[in-house]
Amino acid sequence: MVRRTKEDAERTRLQIIEAARKTFHQCGVSRTSLEKVAAAAGVTRGAVYWHFADKAALFFAMRETSLAVIDRADAFLFGDESGDPLDAIEQSMVYFFRTMSTCPAARETYEIMSFRCEYVDEFASVLQEVNRPCVEFQAKLTTAYQQALALGIMRPELDPDAMALDSVSFVRGLFNNWLASSPGTEWRDQVEDMIHTHVALRRITPPRA
């Protein structure tokens, strides 16, 4: 009976998170009340407060469900069996965008964080945490570029720290344009080509025969 109660509670919690994502996406975070979320989830307002202290806590829980996408993308940076860190960087970026294309829940979550949330009032302190994955990604990119430089496959005049910052800026800008566009548009159709070009510009070009 206790186990069933815990399972029911977790099911309700996930139901509330799913309702919050849909409501945040439809109405915007600032215009979404916990009462709206409760109605969308088919539960009482008390049930929402039992699981989440406030709207910010619910926002973080929704965000947490999509962080696995970033974790799996990051895994490419240090799991590439070819031994080519530049290939690993490219694979990581491509995986992220492919997942955004095939996972509506993850895509909606990032649309909410990018376009449907005002980081003011109770959300003023949320922005730093939202940006944390980018900061961590930049550090991992720096390590990967350092490895590429040590292996002699990246142009020696390039600085790994500067290249990591450039790549993070590139991905963030590309992603914002990707989110703002529709399927079948140039931004979405050419993403992988743009990523390939971005990484290729860092690579030492083999001498012509």
Summary of the structure (lengths in Angstrom):
residues: 209
radius of gyration: 20.4
end to end distance: 74.4
largest distance: 74.4
contacts: 606
relative contact order: 0.10
helix: 75%
strand: 1%
